[in-house]
Amino acid sequence: MIGFLRGKLVVKSPPTLLLDVQGVGYEIEAPMTTFYNLPELGETVHLQTHLVIRDDAHILFGFSTESDRAMFRSLIKVNGVGPKLALTILSGQTADEFHRCIQDNDTAALIRLPGVGKKTAERLIIEMRDKLPALSSSTPENSATEGEAIAPRSNAKQEAISALCALGYKPPEASKMVQNIAQEDKSCEEIIRLALQGKTK
């Protein structure tokens, strides 16, 4: 099992990133909560990791905090929740927001996440309730980097739409979410954050 990786950030293409660890390139899938903390390309990143082994692939997932990884591991133990859906849940809600949904039996908020239907939302509430005490919110001490904010890129809008599609949103829905945001001087990660929060500014 690969517990963590520390290396140079080579590629950022949400929800996938590429890490150069002493000459070996690791492809890693990560939630948007991790992408929000990533530095400039070429900077060093430290990520907590979880390896998922399937018959057709070995997929490495990376997290900026131990609490995010713990939540991911708890989510994939829920019947009907696979790694991709767990990644979507982590991207669409903060740990605090998710905990509130579970404690308040708020199925409506969970259903707004792509891939989460009523039955899955109810199952999440039932199966995750007893696990909440073991989970805590993300803390800045475990952040992926101490680098500066990510600079905006000219194709940030299209990258944001592609990332939202990869997280489970349908292309027209993803495009509409991004179009509703004032995109000037915003990075791809900032656009995705606002889109997932339903904000237009």
Backbone as JSON Lines, residues from 0, in Angstrom:
{"i":0,"aa":"M","n":[0.85,-1.2,0.0],"ca":[0.0,0.0,0.0],"c":[0.88,1.25,0.0]}
{"i":1,"aa":"I","n":[0.55,2.21,-0.85],"ca":[1.27,3.48,-0.9],"c":[0.56,4.46,0.03]}
{"i":2,"aa":"G","n":[1.21,4.83,1.13],"ca":[0.58,5.67,2.13],"c":[0.6,7.15,1.81]}
{"i":3,"aa":"F","n":[1.7,7.61,1.2],"ca":[1.78,9.02,0.8],"c":[2.82,9.16,-0.3]}
{"i":4,"aa":"L","n":[2.76,10.29,-0.98],"ca":[3.74,10.6,-2.02],"c":[4.18,12.06,-1.86]}
{"i":5,"aa":"R","n":[5.46,12.29,-2.06],"ca":[5.98,13.66,-2.08],"c":[6.78,13.81,-3.37]}
{"i":6,"aa":"G","n":[6.4,14.75,-4.19],"ca":[7.11,14.92,-5.45],"c":[6.75,16.22,-6.14]}
{"i":7,"aa":"K","n":[7.27,16.39,-7.35],"ca":[7.06,17.62,-8.12],"c":[5.76,17.52,-8.91]}
{"i":8,"aa":"L","n":[4.95,18.55,-8.82],"ca":[3.69,18.6,-9.55],"c":[3.97,18.9,-11.03]}
{"i":9,"aa":"V","n":[3.59,17.96,-11.89],"ca":[3.89,18.09,-13.32],"c":[2.66,18.49,-14.13]}
{"i":10,"aa":"V","n":[1.51,17.91,-13.8],"ca":[0.28,18.17,-14.55],"c":[-0.88,18.37,-13.58]}
{"i":11,"aa":"K","n":[-1.73,19.37,-13.87],"ca":[-2.98,19.56,-13.13],"c":[-4.11,19.59,-14.14]}
{"i":12,"aa":"S","n":[-4.94,18.57,-14.13],"ca":[-6.08,18.49,-15.02],"c":[-7.23,17.85,-14.26]}
{"i":13,"aa":"P","n":[-7.94,18.63,-13.41],"ca":[-8.95,18.08,-12.51],"c":[-9.88,17.09,-13.22]}
{"i":14,"aa":"P","n":[-10.14,15.94,-12.6],"ca":[-9.73,15.54,-11.25],"c":[-8.43,14.73,-11.22]}
{"i":15,"aa":"T","n":[-7.59,14.86,-12.27],"ca":[-6.35,14.08,-12.35],"c":[-5.13,14.99,-12.24]}
{"i":16,"aa":"L","n":[-4.1,14.51,-11.55],"ca":[-2.82,15.22,-11.51],"c":[-1.69,14.21,-11.7]}
{"i":17,"aa":"L","n":[-0.54,14.73,-12.09],"ca":[0.64,13.87,-12.31],"c":[1.76,14.37,-11.42]}
{"i":18,"aa":"L","n":[2.33,13.44,-10.64],"ca":[3.38,13.77,-9.68],"c":[4.67,13.06,-10.08]}
{"i":19,"aa":"D","n":[5.75,13.81,-10.18],"ca":[7.06,13.23,-10.48],"c":[7.77,12.96,-9.15]}
{"i":20,"aa":"V","n":[7.89,11.68,-8.81],"ca":[8.55,11.28,-7.58],"c":[9.87,10.6,-7.94]}
{"i":21,"aa":"Q","n":[10.95,11.36,-7.87],"ca":[12.29,10.85,-8.19],"c":[12.32,10.16,-9.54]}
{"i":22,"aa":"G","n":[11.72,10.79,-10.55],"ca":[11.77,10.28,-11.91],"c":[10.65,9.34,-12.29]}
{"i":23,"aa":"V","n":[9.79,9.0,-11.34],"ca":[8.64,8.14,-11.63],"c":[7.37,8.99,-11.6]}
{"i":24,"aa":"G","n":[6.59,8.93,-12.69],"ca":[5.38,9.74,-12.77],"c":[4.16,8.97,-12.24]}
{"i":25,"aa":"Y","n":[3.53,9.5,-11.21],"ca":[2.34,8.87,-10.63],"c":[1.09,9.65,-11.06]}
{"i":26,"aa":"E","n":[0.18,8.95,-11.73],"ca":[-1.12,9.55,-12.06],"c":[-2.03,9.38,-10.85]}
{"i":27,"aa":"I","n":[-2.61,10.48,-10.4],"ca":[-3.4,10.47,-9.18],"c":[-4.73,11.17,-9.43]}
{"i":28,"aa":"E","n":[-5.8,10.58,-8.94],"ca":[-7.1,11.23,-8.98],"c":[-7.35,11.86,-7.61]}
{"i":29,"aa":"A","n":[-7.86,13.07,-7.62],"ca":[-8.02,13.8,-6.36],"c":[-9.31,14.6,-6.35]}
{"i":30,"aa":"P","n":[-9.9,14.81,-5.18],"ca":[-11.1,15.66,-5.09],"c":[-10.73,17.12,-5.26]}
{"i":31,"aa":"M","n":[-11.71,17.96,-5.52],"ca":[-11.43,19.37,-5.73],"c":[-10.91,20.03,-4.46]}
{"i":32,"aa":"T","n":[-11.25,19.49,-3.29],"ca":[-10.71,20.05,-2.05],"c":[-9.19,19.98,-2.03]}
{"i":33,"aa":"T","n":[-8.64,18.99,-2.71],"ca":[-7.18,18.88,-2.82],"c":[-6.64,19.84,-3.88]}
{"i":34,"aa":"F","n":[-7.34,19.94,-5.01],"ca":[-6.88,20.83,-6.08],"c":[-6.84,22.29,-5.63]}
{"i":35,"aa":"Y","n":[-7.76,22.67,-4.73],"ca":[-7.77,24.05,-4.25],"c":[-6.46,24.4,-3.52]}
{"i":36,"aa":"N","n":[-5.77,23.38,-3.0],"ca":[-4.55,23.61,-2.22],"c":[-3.26,23.41,-3.02]}
{"i":37,"aa":"L","n":[-3.38,23.03,-4.28],"ca":[-2.18,22.73,-5.05],"c":[-1.4,23.98,-5.42]}
{"i":38,"aa":"P","n":[-0.07,23.85,-5.52],"ca":[0.78,25.0,-5.87],"c":[0.93,25.13,-7.39]}
{"i":39,"aa":"E","n":[1.87,25.97,-7.8],"ca":[2.21,26.1,-9.21],"c":[2.86,24.81,-9.71]}
{"i":40,"aa":"L","n":[2.77,24.57,-11.02],"ca":[3.47,23.43,-11.6],"c":[4.96,23.55,-11.32]}
{"i":41,"aa":"G","n":[5.58,22.42,-11.01],"ca":[7.01,22.41,-10.71],"c":[7.31,22.48,-9.23]}
{"i":42,"aa":"E","n":[6.29,22.83,-8.42],"ca":[6.48,22.9,-6.97],"c":[6.31,21.51,-6.35]}
{"i":43,"aa":"T","n":[6.81,21.35,-5.13],"ca":[6.71,20.08,-4.42],"c":[5.37,19.95,-3.71]}
{"i":44,"aa":"V","n":[4.8,18.75,-3.8],"ca":[3.5,18.46,-3.19],"c":[3.62,17.21,-2.32]}
{"i":45,"aa":"H","n":[2.94,17.23,-1.18],"ca":[2.85,16.05,-0.3],"c":[1.39,15.65,-0.22]}
{"i":46,"aa":"L","n":[1.08,14.41,-0.62],"ca":[-0.3,13.93,-0.62],"c":[-0.45,12.63,0.13]}
{"i":47,"aa":"Q","n":[-1.51,12.52,0.91],"ca":[-1.92,11.25,1.49],"c":[-2.58,10.45,0.37]}
{"i":48,"aa":"T","n":[-2.34,9.16,0.28],"ca":[-2.86,8.4,-0.85],"c":[-3.63,7.15,-0.43]}
{"i":49,"aa":"H","n":[-4.45,6.69,-1.36],"ca":[-5.19,5.44,-1.18],"c":[-5.18,4.72,-2.53]}
{"i":50,"aa":"L","n":[-4.76,3.48,-2.55],"ca":[-4.68,2.71,-3.79],"c":[-5.88,1.78,-3.91]}
{"i":51,"aa":"V","n":[-6.58,1.9,-5.02],"ca":[-7.71,1.02,-5.32],"c":[-7.28,0.04,-6.41]}
{"i":52,"aa":"I","n":[-7.38,-1.24,-6.12],"ca":[-6.97,-2.28,-7.07],"c":[-8.2,-2.95,-7.65]}
{"i":53,"aa":"R","n":[-8.32,-2.87,-9.0],"ca":[-9.4,-3.54,-9.7],"c":[-8.79,-4.54,-10.68]}
{"i":54,"aa":"D","n":[-9.64,-5.36,-11.27],"ca":[-9.15,-6.35,-12.23],"c":[-8.5,-5.69,-13.43]}
{"i":55,"aa":"D","n":[-9.02,-4.52,-13.83],"ca":[-8.52,-3.88,-15.05],"c":[-7.63,-2.68,-14.8]}
{"i":56,"aa":"A","n":[-7.44,-2.29,-13.54],"ca":[-6.62,-1.1,-13.29],"c":[-6.25,-0.96,-11.82]}
{"i":57,"aa":"H","n":[-5.13,-0.27,-11.57],"ca":[-4.75,0.17,-10.23],"c":[-4.87,1.69,-10.23]}
{"i":58,"aa":"I","n":[-5.73,2.23,-9.39],"ca":[-6.0,3.66,-9.39],"c":[-5.56,4.26,-8.06]}
{"i":59,"aa":"L","n":[-4.74,5.3,-8.16],"ca":[-4.22,5.96,-6.96],"c":[-4.99,7.25,-6.72]}
{"i":60,"aa":"F","n":[-5.5,7.4,-5.51],"ca":[-6.24,8.61,-5.14],"c":[-5.4,9.41,-4.14]}
{"i":61,"aa":"G","n":[-5.4,10.74,-4.3],"ca":[-4.58,11.59,-3.44],"c":[-5.4,12.63,-2.72]}
{"i":62,"aa":"F","n":[-4.95,12.97,-1.5],"ca":[-5.7,13.9,-0.64],"c":[-4.74,14.83,0.08]}
{"i":63,"aa":"S","n":[-5.16,16.09,0.22],"ca":[-4.29,17.07,0.88],"c":[-4.3,16.92,2.39]}
{"i":64,"aa":"T","n":[-5.32,16.25,2.94],"ca":[-5.39,16.08,4.39],"c":[-5.72,14.63,4.74]}
{"i":65,"aa":"E","n":[-5.31,14.23,5.92],"ca":[-5.62,12.88,6.4],"c":[-7.12,12.71,6.62]}
{"i":66,"aa":"S","n":[-7.8,13.78,7.04],"ca":[-9.24,13.68,7.29],"c":[-10.01,13.43,5.99]}
{"i":67,"aa":"D","n":[-9.56,14.02,4.88],"ca":[-10.2,13.76,3.59],"c":[-10.02,12.3,3.18]}
{"i":68,"aa":"R","n":[-8.81,11.78,3.41],"ca":[-8.57,10.37,3.08],"c":[-9.42,9.45,3.95]}
{"i":69,"aa":"A","n":[-9.53,9.78,5.23],"ca":[-10.34,8.97,6.15],"c":[-11.8,8.99,5.72]}
{"i":70,"aa":"M","n":[-12.28,10.15,5.29],"ca":[-13.66,10.25,4.84],"c":[-13.86,9.44,3.56]}
{"i":71,"aa":"F","n":[-12.91,9.52,2.64],"ca":[-12.96,8.74,1.4],"c":[-13.04,7.25,1.71]}
{"i":72,"aa":"R","n":[-12.19,6.79,2.62],"ca":[-12.17,5.38,2.98],"c":[-13.48,4.93,3.64]}
{"i":73,"aa":"S","n":[-14.08,5.82,4.41],"ca":[-15.36,5.49,5.02],"c":[-16.47,5.45,3.97]}
{"i":74,"aa":"L","n":[-16.42,6.39,3.02],"ca":[-17.45,6.45,1.98],"c":[-17.46,5.2,1.1]}
{"i":75,"aa":"I","n":[-16.28,4.72,0.7],"ca":[-16.25,3.58,-0.22],"c":[-16.65,2.27,0.46]}
{"i":76,"aa":"K","n":[-16.81,2.3,1.78],"ca":[-17.3,1.12,2.49],"c":[-18.83,1.07,2.51]}
{"i":77,"aa":"V","n":[-19.45,2.19,2.1],"ca":[-20.92,2.24,2.04],"c":[-21.39,1.49,0.81]}
{"i":78,"aa":"N","n":[-22.37,0.63,0.97],"ca":[-22.9,-0.15,-0.14],"c":[-23.41,0.76,-1.25]}
{"i":79,"aa":"G","n":[-22.9,0.55,-2.47],"ca":[-23.33,1.35,-3.61],"c":[-22.5,2.59,-3.86]}
{"i":80,"aa":"V","n":[-21.51,2.85,-3.02],"ca":[-20.63,4.02,-3.21],"c":[-19.24,3.55,-3.62]}
{"i":81,"aa":"G","n":[-18.87,3.82,-4.85],"ca":[-17.54,3.47,-5.33],"c":[-16.59,4.64,-5.21]}
{"i":82,"aa":"P","n":[-15.32,4.45,-5.57],"ca":[-14.33,5.52,-5.47],"c":[-14.7,6.79,-6.24]}
{"i":83,"aa":"K","n":[-15.27,6.63,-7.44],"ca":[-15.6,7.82,-8.24],"c":[-16.68,8.66,-7.55]}
{"i":84,"aa":"L","n":[-17.71,7.99,-7.03],"ca":[-18.77,8.72,-6.34],"c":[-18.25,9.35,-5.05]}
{"i":85,"aa":"A","n":[-17.36,8.62,-4.35],"ca":[-16.76,9.18,-3.12],"c":[-15.98,10.44,-3.44]}
{"i":86,"aa":"L","n":[-15.27,10.43,-4.58],"ca":[-14.5,11.59,-5.01],"c":[-15.44,12.76,-5.32]}
{"i":87,"aa":"T","n":[-16.58,12.47,-5.95],"ca":[-17.56,13.5,-6.27],"c":[-18.14,14.12,-5.0]}
{"i":88,"aa":"I","n":[-18.44,13.28,-4.02],"ca":[-18.98,13.77,-2.75],"c":[-17.97,14.68,-2.06]}
{"i":89,"aa":"L","n":[-16.71,14.27,-2.04],"ca":[-15.66,15.08,-1.42],"c":[-15.44,16.39,-2.16]}
{"i":90,"aa":"S","n":[-15.68,16.37,-3.48],"ca":[-15.5,17.58,-4.27],"c":[-16.66,18.55,-4.11]}
{"i":91,"aa":"G","n":[-17.87,18.0,-3.91],"ca":[-19.06,18.83,-3.87],"c":[-19.4,19.39,-2.51]}
{"i":92,"aa":"Q","n":[-18.84,18.81,-1.45],"ca":[-19.13,19.29,-0.1],"c":[-17.88,19.26,0.76]}
{"i":93,"aa":"T","n":[-17.78,20.21,1.65],"ca":[-16.7,20.15,2.63],"c":[-17.05,19.08,3.66]}
{"i":94,"aa":"A","n":[-16.08,18.69,4.45],"ca":[-16.33,17.68,5.5],"c":[-17.4,18.17,6.46]}
{"i":95,"aa":"D","n":[-17.36,19.46,6.81],"ca":[-18.35,20.03,7.73],"c":[-19.75,19.97,7.14]}
{"i":96,"aa":"E","n":[-19.87,20.3,5.84],"ca":[-21.18,20.28,5.18],"c":[-21.72,18.85,5.11]}
{"i":97,"aa":"F","n":[-20.84,17.91,4.81],"ca":[-21.26,16.51,4.73],"c":[-21.73,16.01,6.11]}
{"i":98,"aa":"H","n":[-20.95,16.35,7.13],"ca":[-21.32,15.95,8.49],"c":[-22.69,16.52,8.88]}
{"i":99,"aa":"R","n":[-22.95,17.78,8.49],"ca":[-24.23,18.4,8.8],"c":[-25.37,17.65,8.11]}
{"i":100,"aa":"C","n":[-25.14,17.26,6.84],"ca":[-26.16,16.51,6.1],"c":[-26.49,15.2,6.8]}
{"i":101,"aa":"I","n":[-25.46,14.52,7.28],"ca":[-25.67,13.23,7.94],"c":[-26.4,13.43,9.27]}
{"i":102,"aa":"Q","n":[-25.95,14.4,10.04],"ca":[-26.55,14.63,11.36],"c":[-27.98,15.14,11.27]}
{"i":103,"aa":"D","n":[-28.27,15.94,10.22],"ca":[-29.61,16.52,10.08],"c":[-30.52,15.69,9.17]}
{"i":104,"aa":"N","n":[-30.04,14.53,8.72],"ca":[-30.82,13.69,7.8],"c":[-31.23,14.47,6.54]}
{"i":105,"aa":"D","n":[-30.31,15.28,6.05],"ca":[-30.6,16.16,4.91],"c":[-30.34,15.43,3.6]}
{"i":106,"aa":"T","n":[-31.3,14.61,3.18],"ca":[-31.13,13.87,1.92],"c":[-31.17,14.81,0.72]}
{"i":107,"aa":"A","n":[-31.91,15.91,0.82],"ca":[-32.05,16.84,-0.31],"c":[-30.7,17.4,-0.75]}
{"i":108,"aa":"A","n":[-29.85,17.77,0.22],"ca":[-28.54,18.32,-0.1],"c":[-27.65,17.27,-0.76]}
{"i":109,"aa":"L","n":[-27.75,16.03,-0.29],"ca":[-26.94,14.95,-0.86],"c":[-27.38,14.61,-2.27]}
{"i":110,"aa":"I","n":[-28.69,14.65,-2.52],"ca":[-29.22,14.3,-3.84],"c":[-28.76,15.3,-4.9]}
{"i":111,"aa":"R","n":[-28.43,16.52,-4.49],"ca":[-27.97,17.52,-5.45],"c":[-26.61,17.17,-6.04]}
{"i":112,"aa":"L","n":[-25.89,16.25,-5.4],"ca":[-24.59,15.81,-5.92],"c":[-24.83,14.82,-7.06]}
{"i":113,"aa":"P","n":[-24.05,14.93,-8.16],"ca":[-24.25,14.01,-9.29],"c":[-23.98,12.56,-8.88]}
{"i":114,"aa":"G","n":[-24.89,11.67,-9.28],"ca":[-24.7,10.26,-8.98],"c":[-25.31,9.81,-7.67]}
{"i":115,"aa":"V","n":[-25.82,10.76,-6.88],"ca":[-26.43,10.42,-5.6],"c":[-27.95,10.51,-5.72]}
{"i":116,"aa":"G","n":[-28.61,9.35,-5.72],"ca":[-30.06,9.32,-5.76],"c":[-30.62,9.24,-4.35]}
{"i":117,"aa":"K","n":[-31.94,9.16,-4.27],"ca":[-32.58,9.15,-2.96],"c":[-32.15,7.96,-2.11]}
{"i":118,"aa":"K","n":[-32.1,6.77,-2.73],"ca":[-31.73,5.57,-1.97],"c":[-30.29,5.65,-1.48]}
{"i":119,"aa":"T","n":[-29.39,6.15,-2.35],"ca":[-27.99,6.27,-1.95],"c":[-27.84,7.29,-0.83]}
{"i":120,"aa":"A","n":[-28.58,8.4,-0.93],"ca":[-28.53,9.43,0.12],"c":[-29.0,8.86,1.46]}
{"i":121,"aa":"E","n":[-30.08,8.11,1.42],"ca":[-30.58,7.5,2.66],"c":[-29.59,6.5,3.22]}
{"i":122,"aa":"R","n":[-28.95,5.73,2.33],"ca":[-27.96,4.75,2.77],"c":[-26.74,5.45,3.38]}
{"i":123,"aa":"L","n":[-26.33,6.55,2.78],"ca":[-25.2,7.31,3.32],"c":[-25.49,7.78,4.74]}
{"i":124,"aa":"I","n":[-26.69,8.32,4.94],"ca":[-27.06,8.83,6.26],"c":[-27.07,7.71,7.3]}
{"i":125,"aa":"I","n":[-27.63,6.57,6.93],"ca":[-27.74,5.45,7.87],"c":[-26.36,4.88,8.21]}
{"i":126,"aa":"E","n":[-25.55,4.65,7.16],"ca":[-24.27,3.95,7.37],"c":[-23.15,4.86,7.85]}
{"i":127,"aa":"M","n":[-23.24,6.17,7.57],"ca":[-22.17,7.08,7.94],"c":[-22.38,7.7,9.32]}
{"i":128,"aa":"R","n":[-23.59,7.65,9.83],"ca":[-23.88,8.34,11.09],"c":[-22.97,7.88,12.23]}
{"i":129,"aa":"D","n":[-22.77,6.57,12.34],"ca":[-21.94,6.03,13.43],"c":[-20.45,6.28,13.21]}
{"i":130,"aa":"K","n":[-20.07,6.67,11.98],"ca":[-18.65,6.87,11.68],"c":[-18.23,8.32,11.84]}
{"i":131,"aa":"L","n":[-19.19,9.22,12.02],"ca":[-18.87,10.64,12.09],"c":[-17.89,11.01,13.2]}
{"i":132,"aa":"P","n":[-17.99,10.45,14.4],"ca":[-17.05,10.83,15.46],"c":[-15.59,10.58,15.09]}
{"i":133,"aa":"A","n":[-15.35,9.62,14.2],"ca":[-13.98,9.29,13.82],"c":[-13.45,10.2,12.73]}
{"i":134,"aa":"L","n":[-14.35,11.0,12.13],"ca":[-13.95,11.87,11.04],"c":[-13.9,13.3,11.53]}
{"i":135,"aa":"S","n":[-12.94,14.06,11.04],"ca":[-12.82,15.47,11.43],"c":[-12.62,16.32,10.2]}
{"i":136,"aa":"S","n":[-12.84,17.61,10.34],"ca":[-12.69,18.52,9.21],"c":[-11.24,18.64,8.8]}
{"i":137,"aa":"S","n":[-11.04,19.09,7.56],"ca":[-9.69,19.29,7.06],"c":[-9.01,20.4,7.85]}
{"i":138,"aa":"T","n":[-7.72,20.24,8.08],"ca":[-6.98,21.24,8.84],"c":[-5.85,21.8,7.99]}
{"i":139,"aa":"P","n":[-5.53,23.09,8.12],"ca":[-4.49,23.7,7.3],"c":[-3.12,23.1,7.52]}
{"i":140,"aa":"E","n":[-2.87,22.52,8.7],"ca":[-1.55,21.97,8.97],"c":[-1.19,20.83,8.03]}
{"i":141,"aa":"N","n":[-2.23,20.15,7.5],"ca":[-1.98,19.01,6.63],"c":[-2.15,19.36,5.17]}
{"i":142,"aa":"S","n":[-2.17,20.64,4.83],"ca":[-2.43,21.03,3.46],"c":[-1.35,20.5,2.53]}
{"i":143,"aa":"A","n":[-1.71,20.39,1.24],"ca":[-0.81,19.76,0.27],"c":[0.42,20.61,0.0]}
{"i":144,"aa":"T","n":[0.33,21.9,0.24],"ca":[1.44,22.76,-0.15],"c":[1.4,24.07,0.61]}
{"i":145,"aa":"E","n":[2.51,24.75,0.56],"ca":[2.57,26.1,1.1],"c":[2.8,27.1,-0.02]}
{"i":146,"aa":"G","n":[2.56,26.67,-1.26],"ca":[2.78,27.5,-2.42],"c":[1.75,28.61,-2.54]}
{"i":147,"aa":"E","n":[1.95,29.5,-3.51],"ca":[1.06,30.62,-3.72],"c":[-0.18,30.17,-4.49]}
{"i":148,"aa":"A","n":[-1.15,31.06,-4.58],"ca":[-2.38,30.76,-5.3],"c":[-2.09,30.46,-6.76]}
{"i":149,"aa":"I","n":[-2.96,29.66,-7.37],"ca":[-2.76,29.25,-8.75],"c":[-3.16,30.4,-9.67]}
{"i":150,"aa":"A","n":[-2.33,30.67,-10.64],"ca":[-2.62,31.75,-11.57],"c":[-3.69,31.32,-12.57]}
{"i":151,"aa":"P","n":[-4.56,32.25,-12.99],"ca":[-5.59,31.92,-13.95],"c":[-5.0,31.55,-15.29]}
{"i":152,"aa":"R","n":[-5.7,30.7,-16.05],"ca":[-5.25,30.35,-17.38],"c":[-6.37,30.67,-18.36]}
{"i":153,"aa":"S","n":[-6.0,30.93,-19.61],"ca":[-6.96,31.38,-20.6],"c":[-8.02,30.33,-20.87]}
{"i":154,"aa":"N","n":[-7.69,29.06,-20.75],"ca":[-8.66,28.01,-21.03],"c":[-9.27,27.46,-19.74]}
{"i":155,"aa":"A","n":[-9.29,28.26,-18.69],"ca":[-9.8,27.81,-17.39],"c":[-11.26,27.41,-17.49]}
{"i":156,"aa":"K","n":[-12.04,28.13,-18.29],"ca":[-13.47,27.82,-18.42],"c":[-13.68,26.42,-18.97]}
{"i":157,"aa":"Q","n":[-13.0,26.08,-20.06],"ca":[-13.18,24.77,-20.66],"c":[-12.64,23.66,-19.75]}
{"i":158,"aa":"E","n":[-11.54,23.94,-19.07],"ca":[-10.99,22.96,-18.14],"c":[-11.96,22.7,-17.0]}
{"i":159,"aa":"A","n":[-12.63,23.75,-16.54],"ca":[-13.6,23.6,-15.46],"c":[-14.79,22.75,-15.9]}
{"i":160,"aa":"I","n":[-15.26,22.97,-17.13],"ca":[-16.37,22.18,-17.66],"c":[-15.97,20.71,-17.76]}
{"i":161,"aa":"S","n":[-14.75,20.45,-18.27],"ca":[-14.26,19.07,-18.39],"c":[-14.15,18.4,-17.03]}
{"i":162,"aa":"A","n":[-13.68,19.15,-16.04],"ca":[-13.53,18.6,-14.69],"c":[-14.88,18.26,-14.09]}
{"i":163,"aa":"L","n":[-15.86,19.13,-14.28],"ca":[-17.2,18.87,-13.74],"c":[-17.82,17.64,-14.4]}
{"i":164,"aa":"C","n":[-17.56,17.46,-15.7],"ca":[-18.04,16.26,-16.4],"c":[-17.38,15.02,-15.82]}
{"i":165,"aa":"A","n":[-16.09,15.12,-15.54],"ca":[-15.36,13.99,-14.96],"c":[-15.88,13.63,-13.57]}
{"i":166,"aa":"L","n":[-16.43,14.63,-12.88],"ca":[-16.99,14.4,-11.55],"c":[-18.41,13.84,-11.59]}
{"i":167,"aa":"G","n":[-18.98,13.74,-12.8],"ca":[-20.29,13.11,-12.92],"c":[-21.41,13.99,-13.46]}
{"i":168,"aa":"Y","n":[-21.13,15.28,-13.68],"ca":[-22.16,16.15,-14.23],"c":[-22.27,15.95,-15.74]}
{"i":169,"aa":"K","n":[-23.49,16.08,-16.28],"ca":[-23.68,15.96,-17.72],"c":[-23.13,17.24,-18.38]}
{"i":170,"aa":"P","n":[-22.57,17.14,-19.62],"ca":[-21.96,18.31,-20.28],"c":[-22.84,19.55,-20.31]}
{"i":171,"aa":"P","n":[-24.14,19.45,-20.69],"ca":[-24.95,20.69,-20.68],"c":[-25.08,21.3,-19.28]}
{"i":172,"aa":"E","n":[-25.2,20.44,-18.27],"ca":[-25.32,20.91,-16.9],"c":[-24.03,21.59,-16.45]}
{"i":173,"aa":"A","n":[-22.89,20.95,-16.78],"ca":[-21.58,21.52,-16.41],"c":[-21.36,22.86,-17.09]}
{"i":174,"aa":"S","n":[-21.72,22.92,-18.37],"ca":[-21.55,24.16,-19.12],"c":[-22.4,25.28,-18.53]}
{"i":175,"aa":"K","n":[-23.63,24.96,-18.15],"ca":[-24.52,25.96,-17.57],"c":[-23.98,26.44,-16.23]}
{"i":176,"aa":"M","n":[-23.45,25.52,-15.42],"ca":[-22.9,25.89,-14.12],"c":[-21.75,26.89,-14.27]}
{"i":177,"aa":"V","n":[-20.91,26.65,-15.29],"ca":[-19.74,27.52,-15.51],"c":[-20.17,28.85,-16.12]}
{"i":178,"aa":"Q","n":[-21.14,28.81,-17.04],"ca":[-21.59,30.04,-17.69],"c":[-22.19,31.02,-16.68]}
{"i":179,"aa":"N","n":[-22.73,30.5,-15.58],"ca":[-23.37,31.36,-14.58],"c":[-22.36,32.08,-13.69]}
{"i":180,"aa":"I","n":[-21.09,31.83,-13.92],"ca":[-20.05,32.42,-13.07],"c":[-19.28,33.5,-13.82]}
{"i":181,"aa":"A","n":[-19.02,34.6,-13.16],"ca":[-18.16,35.63,-13.74],"c":[-16.73,35.09,-13.72]}
{"i":182,"aa":"Q","n":[-16.18,34.8,-14.9],"ca":[-14.95,34.01,-14.99],"c":[-13.67,34.84,-15.13]}
{"i":183,"aa":"E","n":[-13.79,36.14,-15.25],"ca":[-12.59,36.96,-15.43],"c":[-11.62,36.8,-14.26]}
{"i":184,"aa":"D","n":[-10.36,36.59,-14.61],"ca":[-9.28,36.51,-13.61],"c":[-9.46,35.38,-12.61]}
{"i":185,"aa":"K","n":[-10.19,34.35,-12.99],"ca":[-10.37,33.2,-12.1],"c":[-9.69,31.98,-12.69]}
{"i":186,"aa":"S","n":[-9.06,31.2,-11.82],"ca":[-8.41,29.96,-12.26],"c":[-9.47,28.88,-12.44]}
{"i":187,"aa":"C","n":[-9.07,27.79,-13.06],"ca":[-9.96,26.65,-13.24],"c":[-10.51,26.17,-11.9]}
{"i":188,"aa":"E","n":[-9.63,26.07,-10.9],"ca":[-10.03,25.58,-9.59],"c":[-11.05,26.52,-8.93]}
{"i":189,"aa":"E","n":[-10.84,27.82,-9.1],"ca":[-11.77,28.79,-8.51],"c":[-13.14,28.7,-9.17]}
{"i":190,"aa":"I","n":[-13.16,28.52,-10.49],"ca":[-14.42,28.4,-11.21],"c":[-15.17,27.15,-10.75]}
{"i":191,"aa":"I","n":[-14.45,26.05,-10.6],"ca":[-15.08,24.8,-10.16],"c":[-15.63,24.95,-8.75]}
{"i":192,"aa":"R","n":[-14.87,25.58,-7.88],"ca":[-15.31,25.78,-6.49],"c":[-16.63,26.55,-6.46]}
{"i":193,"aa":"L","n":[-16.7,27.65,-7.24],"ca":[-17.91,28.46,-7.26],"c":[-19.07,27.71,-7.89]}
{"i":194,"aa":"A","n":[-18.78,26.94,-8.93],"ca":[-19.84,26.16,-9.61],"c":[-20.42,25.12,-8.65]}
{"i":195,"aa":"L","n":[-19.57,24.44,-7.91],"ca":[-20.05,23.43,-6.97],"c":[-20.81,24.04,-5.82]}
{"i":196,"aa":"Q","n":[-20.5,25.3,-5.5],"ca":[-21.19,25.99,-4.41],"c":[-22.45,26.7,-4.9]}
{"i":197,"aa":"G","n":[-22.62,26.71,-6.24],"ca":[-23.81,27.34,-6.8],"c":[-23.76,28.84,-6.77]}
{"i":198,"aa":"K","n":[-22.54,29.42,-6.76],"ca":[-22.4,30.88,-6.7],"c":[-22.15,31.44,-8.09]}
{"i":199,"aa":"T","n":[-22.56,32.68,-8.31],"ca":[-22.44,33.29,-9.63],"c":[-21.43,34.43,-9.67]}
{"i":200,"aa":"K","n":[-20.74,34.67,-8.53],"ca":[-19.73,35.74,-8.5],"c":[-18.5,35.24,-7.79]}
